[in-house]
Amino acid sequence: MLTSKVRVQSSAGDFSETFPLDCALSIPDIREIWKQSIEPALQAKRNGVVNELRNDEEEIRIELMEHENGRRILRTRASENSLDWRHFNFWREGESNQRNGPCKAFPGLKYHPVERTDSECSMEHLKDWIKICDENHTCRSHGDPVLPSRVIRVSDDRVRVIDGEGRRGRYMTLSHRWGDKETFTLKKRNMAATMGSIPWKSIPKVYQESIQVTRLLGIEYIWIDTLCIVQDDAEDWKREAGKMKAVYGSSYLNIAATEAVDSYGDLFASSTLGTKYPSQEIPADRDVQVRAQPHQTHRHFGSNYYNISPAAPPAARLGPAGAHPVAARRCGGMAVISNFKLDYYGSLQRNGTPLPYEWMRIGESYSCLDFTYDGDRLVALAGLAEQGVQSGKGGRYLAGLWERSLPHQLCWEIVSVHRKPAAYIAPSWSWLSVFGMITYANRMDFNSACFSIDVRIAEASCTSTEGAVPTTSTSPIVGSLRLKGRGVRMRAEVGDYGTPSRPPVYRLRAEGEEGGIWVRTDYAMGREDANAIKEVFLLFLGCMWPDKNAFLILRSVSSDSLKFERIGLTWLAKGKKERDFERILERCKVEDNIVIV
């Protein structure tokens, strides 16, 4: 039997043991990767790899990492010094946790259902997760919480909205996406009827199935935003939206309806993983089959990773995170805010990692979400931002960015949608001001010594239109940055007007230049608005990526001062044949009082 030294990573620390290599190599994909990894390693002649592989070409480096849900993540590479890891998820295939006893090859490996999430096996698995949380996790409830202002009582045959003020009890929450025509809502005119009894047949399917799960778990109440907030009462909505973090934070369990495009879709999901990644027998334990696949494919089915299914709706309106298409418990590393899967709550609490770095990752995921109402994105993000404030690692929260390392965070770029909201939401220097997926080209180099910041931010202010701090308000955020930096005014000529979903492209030229550089704005605009931009101010942020220099593209909002709004970002490399960066930097002048709003 082939063997290899394995380092098993667990909460108890690292230790080495002899591991049956053929257990891992019984998986065809892993066996093929292992074979393919040897030749590139030999060709690369990496330090120590060549001699090691020539002495024993049957050797492979394997690490097994513990996972709280009983899954094991296996990493393979050619040797100790090989640079490239390949990751796989392992779990046992079966109908019952009682079948066959423990797996000898992978101790502690549990069964994970791979069929529909409303199957009996899935429901039992859900109960097991909850039991583990109730018995072992620090997030477990220590007494019944205070109920939200309104909840839906489902413990008897009737379904009705009740007044929760002054009451205590366990309740669940539902995170779902609002459809274009969401008619089943609580209104002033139907409040008396919904607080009496709601006919079962009139309840949308997602709500029905969520109520069934609630009853299955023996929970008396569930909170659903459409039925617990008066949708045609602005004051009620404003008051209850401000309690959103507390509502989801005290929920016993949150159901994330990521498979449904609206409340009339399916709560439950099916998996095709069994077809794509067939299970394999383990030689050391042939009555047990193990399934393995690249671990990123597992993120949207029964995992606690932050990505949702590619087929799922991009977001729920004001909903919390989910660890499972059926239900998501706020366990340890999971945040109870906004319906995108993440383990960011734990990352915000950990020491060592700079908060702005973690937040850039959050921003990239969060910006993909599609909200029914533009203003909802501020409400949903505020609760998570409050956790960041409590961590004390980022300074003040400034409309989607943090005071600490702020210049680095200004380097966001829009890569899809490119839409400005109909009404003002946030200052132009914040990615919250534009709708679309953002990316930070410089995120992975946040701690790199290769970058240098050229601007100095003298003042950063941010408050809601009501005067409250951004993490406690549901109103639009106003703010400004006052800074010292180098910049240059350049003429702007439209080269391509774009489309309603694609921003225009401009050629920027300094006075007396024939050439110029081509840039794209953050958002799409009409032809008239595009033609109105005749001049921009390029502000040099610094070298924010290896050999790449970031410039903010600013438009003047006041003819007699250095007051601007952001309309784009561009990168210029050093040493290119055209020498655009060097040429533009030579023209830049130091300005002491640049203001961006």
N, C-alpha and C positions, 0 to 999 in steps of 0.2 A: 504494500500500500504506500502510495506517495504521501509524504508528510511535509509540512512546512511550519515554521514558527509563526504564531499568530499573536498579535497584541489585541486583547479584548478590552474595549473601552467601556467602562461602566461607572456608576456613581461611586463604586468602591475603589476606583483608580485603575491604572493599567497593570496588566500582568501578562506573562507569556505562558503559553501552554502548547503542547503538540496537538495539531489539528489535522484530521483526515482530509487531505487535499482532494481526494476523489469525491468527497461530498460536494465541494464547490464545483469541481469539474464535471459533475453529473449534469449541470445546467449547460446546454449547448452554447448559449450566447457567451457565458463566462469562459468556457473552454476555447471558443474561437478567439475571444479577445486576448486570452493568455497566449495562444499561439502567435497571434499577430504582434504581440507586444515585444517578443524576444528579438526579432530581426531589426526593427527600428532602433531598439536599445543598443544592439551590437553596432549598427551603422553610426549611431550618434557618438559612440565612444565616450559616453559620460563617465565621469570619475568613478572607478570602482565597479561599474556595471559589467564591463567586458570580461574581466577575469572571473567575476562571480558567476556569470552565465556560462562561460566556457567550462568552468569546473562542474557545474550542475545545471543543465538546461531544463531540468524538471522542477526547478525552484520557482516559487511565486510568492509574492508578498500579499498577505491577506489580513485585513483588519475587520473585526466585527464590532459595530457600534450599537449599544443598547438603545432601545426606543421604548418610550413609556407605554405605548399601546401594544406591547408584546411583539412588535415587528423588529427585525434585525436588518440593519443596513450593512451590507458587505462591500468593502472596497478592495479592488485588486490592482496590482501593478507588477511589473516584471521583477523588481528587486528593491532593496532598501533605498537605492540611489536613483531609481527611475523617477522621472518627474511627473508622469501622467497617471492619475487615478481614474478608475471607472467604478461607479457606484451602482449597487443593485439593492432592491428591497426584497426581503425574504419573509414569507409567512406561510403558515400551514393551510392546506386546503382541506375542508371538511365540513360536515353538517352539524357537529356538536363538539363542545369543549371536552366531552367525556370520551370521545373516540380515541382508542389506541393508547391512551396515556401520553406521557411526555415524549418529546422527540429526542432521541439519544444524540443525534448528530448536532442539533442546535438546541441545547437546553434552554428552557424558558420561552421557546418560540410558541406563539399562540395561534389559534385558528382565526382567520379573518374571512368573513363572508364575501363572496364576489358576485352574487346574483343581485336581484332587485333589493333596494333598500327597505321595502316594506315587507320582506319575507320574515317568517318566524325566526329564522336564524339571525337576520339582521337586528330584529327587535331584542332578541336575547343578548346579542353582542352589545347593543346599546345599554341594556341593563347592567351588563358586566362592567362597562366603562364607568357608569354612574356609581356603581358599588365601589369600585376602586377609588374614585374621587371622594366619595362620602367617608371612606374608611382611612384613606392615606394622605390626601392632598391638603395643603394648608388653606386652600380656597374653600374648603367645605363649610357649610352653613353651621353657625352656632346659635340656633334659634330661628324662629320665623321672622322674616323681615317685615317692615311696614309695607303695606300694599300701595301701589300707585293710586292716583286720584280716582281712576276707574279701571276695572278689570272685567273680564268675561268669566262668569261662573259656569263651569261645565261638569260639575261633580254629579249632578242628577240628570234626569232625562231632558231637562230644559237647558237651553243656551240663552243666557241673558247678560246684559251689561249691568253691573252693580256699582254703587258708590264705595270706593275703597278707603276713603278718608277715615283715619283713626283705627283701621283694622290691621291685623297681622295675618300672614299666611304665606305658604310657598306658592309661587306662581311661575309660569313659563312665559316666554316671549316668542314672537314670530318676527323674523326678518324676511321681507319679501319685496318684490319689485311691483311698483304701481304700473298698471297698464295705461294706455292712452285714454281709455274711457272707464275709469274706476268709479262705478256707480254705487257699490255696496259700501256705504260709508255712514258714519254717525253725523247727522245734521240736527239743527235745532228743531226742525219740524217732525223728525222721527225719534227723538230722544225718549219719549214716553213709551213708544212701542218697543224699542230695543231693550229698555230696562224692564219690560214685562216678560216677553218671550219671543225669541227669534225663530221662525219656522225653519226646520232643518233643510228643506228643499231650496230655500232661498239663499242659503249660505254658499259662497264660492268654494270650489273643490279644494284649493290650497288650505282654506280655513277649516273645512270639514276634516281633512286628513290631519291637520295640526291638532285639532281638538281630540281626534281619536288617539294620537300619540300621547297627548296630555292625560287623557283618561287611562290609557294603558299603564302609565307610570304612576298612577294614583295621585296626581296633582289636581287640586281643586280649581285653580284659576289659570287663565292665560291672558296675556296683554297683546293686543294687536292695534297698531297705531290708527288704522282706518276706523276702528270701532270704539276706541278709547280716547280719542281727541275729536272734539267737535270741529269738523272740517270747514264749516262756513262761519266760524267764530274766530276772528283774528286774535282776540285777546286770549281765548282758551288755547289756541295753537301756540301762541308765543309763550304762554306760561308753561304748558306741558312740554314743549320742545326744550325748554331750559332744564327740564328734569330728566332728559333723555339718558344721560350718563348714569344717573341713579337708578332709573327704571331697569336698564339692561344690566347694570352692575349688580343689582340685588336679585336678578332673575335666577331661579333654580337651574333652568336649562333654556337655551335659546335654540329654536328651530330655524335653520337657514334654508329657505326655499330657493336654492340656486338653480334648480332645473326649470322653474316656471317663469314665463315671460310676463305673466300677470296673475291675479288671484284666481283665475279660472283654469290655470294649467295644472300640471302634476307636481306634487310635492316630492314624490319618490322618483328614483332614477334606476336605470339598469346599467350594468357594466359589460363591456365587451372584452375585458382584460383576459378572460378565460380563453377566448379565441385567439387573441393576439399573442398571448404569452402562456402556452400550455404548461401545465404542472408537470413536474419531473419526480421520479422516484429517487430516493436517497439510498445509496448502497448500504450504508450502515444501519438503515432503518427502513426497509423496503415496504412496510405497511403504512408508511407516511409519505405523502407527496408534498413537495415544496414548490411554490411558485416564485419566480424571480423576474424582475424586469427593471430597466433603468428607472431609478427612483423618482425622477421628475414626472413620469407618467402616473405615478401614484398620488400626485398632489391633489387631484380633484375627486378622489374616491376613497373615503374612509381614512384620510390622513389629517394631520394638523399643520400641513404646510399652508402658505398664504395664498397660493394661486388657486383660482377657481377653474371649473371645467371650461374648456374652450367653447362648449356648446351652451353653457349656462348664461343667463342674463348677466350683464356686466355689474349690476348692483341692485341692492334693495334700498328702498327709500328709508333713510334714517335707521338702517338696521345694523345689528352687531355682527361680529365675526363668527364664522362657523367652521367647525373642525370636521364636519361630516354632512353630506347632503341631507341626512335625516335630522340630525340635531348636533348642536355644538355646546359643550359645557365650558364654562369659564374656568379652565383648569390650568393653573400654573402659568404657562407662557402665552395664553391666549387673551387677546384684548376683547372687551365687550363694547366695541364701537365700530360702526360701518361694516356693511356686508361684503368685505373682501377678506379672504382667509389669510391670516397672518399670525405670527407668534411674536409680534412687535412689543406687546406689553412687557414680556420678559426682557426683551433686548433693551427697553427703556430703563429697566430697573437694574440691569447688570452694571457692575463697575468696569472701568477699563476702556470700553468702546466709546468714542466721542459721540454724544447725542446727535450732533448735526449729520454725522456719517449715517447713523441709523435712520434719521429722518429723511435723508435724501432717498434712501431705499423705500421708505414708506411713501414718499411723494410720488415716486415712479409707479408704484402699484396703485395708489389711491387715485391718481389722475386718470386712470383708465375707466373709472366707474362712471356710470350714466345715471344721473339723478332726474327724477320726474320734474322737480322744480330746482332752478339754478341755485337758489339761496340755501337749499338743504345741505350742500356740500360743506358749508361753514359749520353748521350745527353738528354734523356727523363727525367732523374732524376735531372739533373743540374738546370733546371728552378725552381723546387720545393725547391731544396736546397738553391737557391738564396733567396727565400722567408724566409727561416729559418735564413739566414745570416742577412737579414733586420730586423728580429724580435729582434736580439741582445741577444738571450737567450741561445745560445749554444756554443759561441766561434767560433773558426775556423771550417770550414767544411773540413773533412778529408776522402774523398773517401767513402761515404756512412755512415760515423760515424761523431760524433762531439767531439771537443776537451774537452768540459765540461763533466764530468762523463764518460770519455772514458773507464776506466777499466770495468765498468758495461756493456758497449756496446760490449765488446769483447766476450761476452758469447753467441754468436749466434751459432746455430746448424743447419745443413742441414738435412731435413727429407725426401726429395725426389729428384730424378733426379741425383744428385751427379756428375755433369759434370764440368770439367775444360774447359774454352774456348780454341779454337785452337790457338789463339794468346793472348799474355799478355794484360790484361785490367786494373787490380788494384792490390795493394799489398795484400799479402796472409792474413793479419790480417783483411781485409775488406771482408764482405760477397759478395761484388761485384765481387770478384775474382773467385767465384764458382757459377755455375748455378744450381738452385734448390730452393725449398721452404725452407725458414729458419724459425726458431722459437726461441724465447727468453724465456726459462723456468723461468727466473728471472724478466720478464717484469712487472708483476703485483706487485712485491715487490720492485719496484724501489725506493720508498720513505720509505721503511721499515727500522726501526732501527735495525733489526735483522742481516743485512748484514755488513760485514767488508771487506775492501780492503787491500790486503797484498802487492801489487806492487806499486811502485812510478814511474810514467812516467816522465822522465827528459826532454825529447824532442820528439815532434811529427812533422814530416815534410811531406808535400804532395804538389805535383805540377804535371802539365801535362807534357807529353814528349816534349811539345813545350815551357815549362817554364811558362805557364799561370796558374792562380788559377783554381781549379777543377770546379767551378760553371760557368766558362766562356769558357771552352774549350771542344771540341769534341774528343780530343785525349786521349789515355790511361793515367792513373794516376800512377805516381811512388811515393813511400813514404816509410818512415821507422819510427819505434818507438824505442827509446832508453830508457831503464828503469832499475830500480834496483828492484830485487826481489829474492825469494827463488826458487831454482830448483834443479833437480837431473837428471843425465843421466841414461838411462835404456836401456837394450838390447831389441830389437824388433824381434819377430819371427812371421812369417805369420801363422795364424791359419785357415784362409779361404780367398781364393783369390778373392772372390766375383764374380761379373759378369760385363758386360759393363755398366750396370745401377746401380750396387750395389758395394759400396767400400769394400776393403779388411778389415779383422779383424786381429788384432795383439794381441799377448800376450806380455806384457811388464814386465820385471823382472830386479830388481836391482842386482848388482854384489853379488854373493853368495846366492841368493834366489832360492828356488825351486818352489814356487807358482807363484805369479804374478797377474796382472790384465788384463782384456780383454778390448780392445778399438777398435773403428772404425774410419777410416779416413774421411775427409770431402768429398772426391771425389773418383770415381772409377779410376782404373789404370790397365795397363796390368800386366801380371805375372812377366815380367822382371823388370818393375819399382817397383813392390811390393817387390820383393826379394832384390832389391838394398837398401832398408831401413833396416839397421842393428842396428841402435841406434837412440833413440829420446831423447829429453830434455823435461821433464815435468816441466812446470812453474806454480807455485801456484799463482792464481789470488786472492783468498780469499773466504770467505763465502758469496756467491752471491745469495743464496736461503736458506730459513729456513732449517738448519741442512744439507745443501748440499754445498760442496766445489768444486770450479771450477779449473781445470788445463788445460792450453793450451798444446797441443801436438806439439812440434816443431822439425823440421828436420834441421840439420846443413847444411849451404850453403858455409861454409868456414872452412877448417880443422884447421886453426890456430887461430880462434877467436870465440867469443860467438855471431856469426851472424847466424840467423835462419830464416826459413819460417814456417808459420803455416800449419799443415796438419790435425789438428783435435782438439777436445775439449772433455773432460771427466769430469764426476761429481763423487765425492766420498763422502759418508755420514760418519758422525762421529758416533762412538760407535757401529758399526756393529760387528758381531761376528768375521769376518775375520780381522777386524781392519786395513784394507788397508790404510785408510787415515792417521791414526796415524803412521803406519809403514813407509809410504812414506815420510810424513812430517819430521820425525826424520832424514831422509837421506838428506833432502834438505839443500843446502848451499846458503848463501847470495852471489849474484853476483851483482857487481856495474855497469856493462856496457853490458847489454844484448841488442842486436839489432834484431828487427824483420822486415823483408822486405816483 
